[in-house]
Amino acid sequence: MEFSEVLKLIEKRIGIVLSGTRLDRLKKLYEDNKEIFIGIEGKNIKEDSWQRIIDAISVQETYFYRDKEVFECIRDSIFPEIFKRLEEGVKIWSAGCATGEEVYTIAMLAVEYLTSLGYIAHTLKGKLTIIGTDISLNALQTATKGVYKDIPMGSFRNTPRSLFKYFDLKDGNNYHVKEEIKNLVEFHLHNLMDEPPIKDVDLVVCRNVLIYFSDEARKKVYDNLIRAMRKGGFLIMGPLDNPDGKIERRFCGRLSYFYKPWVE
């Protein structure tokens, strides 16, 4: 199989159009290990081989509290709305969560918000479910462990000091997410081009993920995300995303987000 055909098959399967460094990494993998790509045309490729391809083309650039305006919007404008129905059960989905920092940030802010209303963190399990999904198994393994190093330009480059109380410091500079936070979080392997892994979601967050997707793939993912939302639910995306569908655009200052109305 020619390399150009490999690129077309990857775009069809996961929506990504490769260029730059990621294209170079994949080409080197292809030239050095062509056997890895056996079966890719029929989705019969071995899972470990597929994950080596994913690792070559993935960008796992993320950190806690990335883009503080987004999390301030979630805390100040969206949490007051969705947590009105906490006793019914609230679902939050971080789509394309990489190594989990966004998921845990949302969980920590949710616990902070709900404890200010009188809730106790360990009583929230079953009422609040936060799901993180990604296409990279290696990234999800890191996320599930919930252990992060404090290194320059690493996971903690923008973390407010108030959130450090949700970590235990062990083994030097290894920060372990506390169990009261981890108990609210689940991580699952998922391709955004496939059917949503969860329904009736109160808040979907999918940021800095679709900028590498083809136009056709991006539209398909928009549709999947919107279908996953419950009526009265919210969607936060990147600044260049403009999903179609029966959702309303709202604003937190200069930041826009989307709302799925109760009546279409």
ChimeraX attribute file (.defattr): number of C-alpha atoms within 10 A of each C-alpha:
attribute: neighborCount
match mode: 1-to-1
recipient: residues
	/A:1	10
	/A:2	8
	/A:3	14
	/A:4	9
	/A:5	11
	/A:6	17
	/A:7	17
	/A:8	15
	/A:9	17
	/A:10	17
	/A:11	16
	/A:12	16
	/A:13	17
	/A:14	17
	/A:15	23
	/A:16	23
	/A:17	19
	/A:18	18
	/A:19	12
	/A:20	7
	/A:21	11
	/A:22	16
	/A:23	15
	/A:24	14
	/A:25	15
	/A:26	22
	/A:27	18
	/A:28	13
	/A:29	16
	/A:30	17
	/A:31	10
	/A:32	10
	/A:33	11
	/A:34	14
	/A:35	10
	/A:36	18
	/A:37	20
	/A:38	15
	/A:39	13
	/A:40	17
	/A:41	16
	/A:42	8
	/A:43	12
	/A:44	11
	/A:45	15
	/A:46	13
	/A:47	11
	/A:48	11
	/A:49	17
	/A:50	19
	/A:51	17
	/A:52	18
	/A:53	19
	/A:54	18
	/A:55	19
	/A:56	18
	/A:57	20
	/A:58	15
	/A:59	12
	/A:60	14
	/A:61	10
	/A:62	18
	/A:63	21
	/A:64	21
	/A:65	24
	/A:66	17
	/A:67	10
	/A:68	13
	/A:69	14
	/A:70	20
	/A:71	17
	/A:72	14
	/A:73	18
	/A:74	22
	/A:75	17
	/A:76	13
	/A:77	13
	/A:78	20
	/A:79	17
	/A:80	13
	/A:81	16
	/A:82	19
	/A:83	18
	/A:84	11
	/A:85	12
	/A:86	15
	/A:87	11
	/A:88	11
	/A:89	17
	/A:90	19
	/A:91	23
	/A:92	26
	/A:93	30
	/A:94	23
	/A:95	26
	/A:96	24
	/A:97	29
	/A:98	28
	/A:99	30
	/A:100	32
	/A:101	22
	/A:102	24
	/A:103	29
	/A:104	26
	/A:105	20
	/A:106	23
	/A:107	24
	/A:108	24
	/A:109	19
	/A:110	21
	/A:111	22
	/A:112	17
	/A:113	17
	/A:114	18
	/A:115	13
	/A:116	10
	/A:117	9
	/A:118	8
	/A:119	13
	/A:120	13
	/A:121	17
	/A:122	12
	/A:123	10
	/A:124	21
	/A:125	16
	/A:126	14
	/A:127	15
	/A:128	22
	/A:129	18
	/A:130	25
	/A:131	24
	/A:132	27
	/A:133	26
	/A:134	21
	/A:135	21
	/A:136	26
	/A:137	21
	/A:138	16
	/A:139	19
	/A:140	22
	/A:141	15
	/A:142	15
	/A:143	26
	/A:144	18
	/A:145	13
	/A:146	21
	/A:147	19
	/A:148	22
	/A:149	15
	/A:150	13
	/A:151	11
	/A:152	8
	/A:153	9
	/A:154	14
	/A:155	20
	/A:156	21
	/A:157	15
	/A:158	14
	/A:159	15
	/A:160	11
	/A:161	8
	/A:162	10
	/A:163	14
	/A:164	15
	/A:165	11
	/A:166	20
	/A:167	18
	/A:168	14
	/A:169	17
	/A:170	10
	/A:171	9
	/A:172	8
	/A:173	12
	/A:174	16
	/A:175	19
	/A:176	18
	/A:177	22
	/A:178	17
	/A:179	14
	/A:180	19
	/A:181	24
	/A:182	21
	/A:183	17
	/A:184	22
	/A:185	23
	/A:186	17
	/A:187	20
	/A:188	18
	/A:189	15
	/A:190	18
	/A:191	19
	/A:192	26
	/A:193	19
	/A:194	12
	/A:195	15
	/A:196	19
	/A:197	16
	/A:198	14
	/A:199	15
	/A:200	16
	/A:201	26
	/A:202	26
	/A:203	26
	/A:204	24
	/A:205	24
	/A:206	21
	/A:207	20
	/A:208	16
	/A:209	18
	/A:210	22
	/A:211	15
	/A:212	14
	/A:213	17
	/A:214	17
	/A:215	13
	/A:216	10
	/A:217	21
	/A:218	22
	/A:219	18
	/A:220	16
	/A:221	22
	/A:222	21
	/A:223	17
	/A:224	17
	/A:225	24
	/A:226	26
	/A:227	18
	/A:228	21
	/A:229	24
	/A:230	19
	/A:231	18
	/A:232	17
	/A:233	24
	/A:234	27
	/A:235	26
	/A:236	20
	/A:237	22
	/A:238	17
	/A:239	12
	/A:240	10
	/A:241	18
	/A:242	14
	/A:243	20
	/A:244	11
	/A:245	11
	/A:246	12
	/A:247	20
	/A:248	14
	/A:249	13
	/A:250	13
	/A:251	11
	/A:252	15
	/A:253	8
	/A:254	7
	/A:255	14
	/A:256	16
	/A:257	23
	/A:258	21
	/A:259	22
	/A:260	21
	/A:261	14
	/A:262	10
	/A:263	7
	/A:264	7
